[in-house]
Structures are given as structure tokens and as C-alpha cells.
């Protein structure tokens, strides 16, 4: 099972995208962070489908 991808706000008003406990990217607007999260989810889904 893959680690959970999530978006969390930071104290400076930007957002960070995490995979499990690892920060993947930070300093994003909320829209950028949500798009990045969706992109990762699509990539993971594609890998699962390709492996089936």
C-alpha cells in the first residue's frame, strides 16, 4: 500500500505536500499544492493500473 499524500498549510500562508512523513514540495499556493497532489495521485493510479 502506498503512503498517503496530503496537503498541509504552513505558518507563512503557503502549503506543503507530503508523502507519508516526507515533505515533497513546499512554498506553494493552495491551488498549486492541490494540483501537485492530484498529479501524484494520477501517477500512482497509472502505476497500479499498469501493474495489474
Backbone torsions as a table, in degrees:
resi	resn	phi	psi	omega
1	UNK	NA	136.2	-178.4
2	UNK	-79.3	159.0	179.7
3	UNK	-74.5	150.7	-177.9
4	UNK	-69.2	136.7	175.4
5	UNK	-100.1	131.9	179.3
6	UNK	-146.6	157.8	178.6
7	UNK	-113.1	130.9	-179.9
8	UNK	-131.9	141.0	177.4
9	UNK	-75.1	153.1	176.0
10	UNK	-110.9	171.6	-177.7
11	UNK	-68.0	-23.0	-178.4
12	UNK	-90.0	6.9	176.4
13	UNK	91.2	0.0	176.2
14	UNK	-98.2	-178.9	-177.0
15	UNK	-127.2	149.9	178.7
16	UNK	-122.6	138.8	177.0
17	UNK	-103.0	129.4	-178.5
18	UNK	-116.7	146.2	165.7
19	UNK	-116.8	110.9	-172.7
20	UNK	61.9	-124.7	179.5
21	UNK	-96.6	0.7	-175.7
22	UNK	-96.4	126.6	175.1
23	UNK	-76.7	124.0	179.5
24	UNK	-89.6	-41.2	-178.4
25	UNK	-157.7	146.3	-178.7
26	UNK	-138.5	171.6	177.9
27	UNK	81.6	19.8	-177.2
28	UNK	-96.2	157.9	167.7
29	UNK	-73.0	166.8	180.0
30	UNK	-60.9	-43.5	-179.9
31	UNK	-61.3	-45.3	178.2
32	UNK	-60.4	-43.6	-178.7
33	UNK	-64.5	-42.0	179.4
34	UNK	-66.7	-37.9	177.1
35	UNK	-66.5	-40.4	178.0
36	UNK	-63.3	-44.5	177.9
37	UNK	-59.3	-45.1	179.7
38	UNK	-64.4	-38.3	178.4
39	UNK	-62.2	-43.8	178.7
40	UNK	-64.3	-42.4	179.8
41	UNK	-61.6	-41.5	178.3
42	UNK	-64.5	-41.5	178.9
43	UNK	-62.7	-43.7	179.6
44	UNK	-64.7	-40.6	179.1
45	UNK	-64.1	-39.5	177.7
46	UNK	-63.2	-39.2	178.4
47	UNK	-66.9	-38.8	178.9
48	UNK	-66.2	-44.2	-179.9
49	UNK	-64.7	-42.4	-179.6
50	UNK	-65.9	-30.6	-178.9
51	UNK	-83.7	-9.1	-176.6
52	UNK	-77.1	NA	NA
